[in-house]
Amino acid sequence: MKATSKAQQKAAGAALSAKRGETKASELYDASKEMYDSMSEEELEEMAGTQRKGKPQKKEED
């Protein structure tokens, strides 16, 4: 799954960092905490690696 916004990509990057042990999971909150708990490292890598160019800052609500 690819990130749909810059904020989502940043949250995925924070969760990935915690999954790899580079940061503490206790430092995560909100979306990044949910991603850490529910996604695999591979899924987080894909989401965090999405190109940022052309992405909105935040996902637009439907």
Helices and strands as residue ranges (DSSP letters): H 6-19, G 25-27, H 30-38, H 41-48
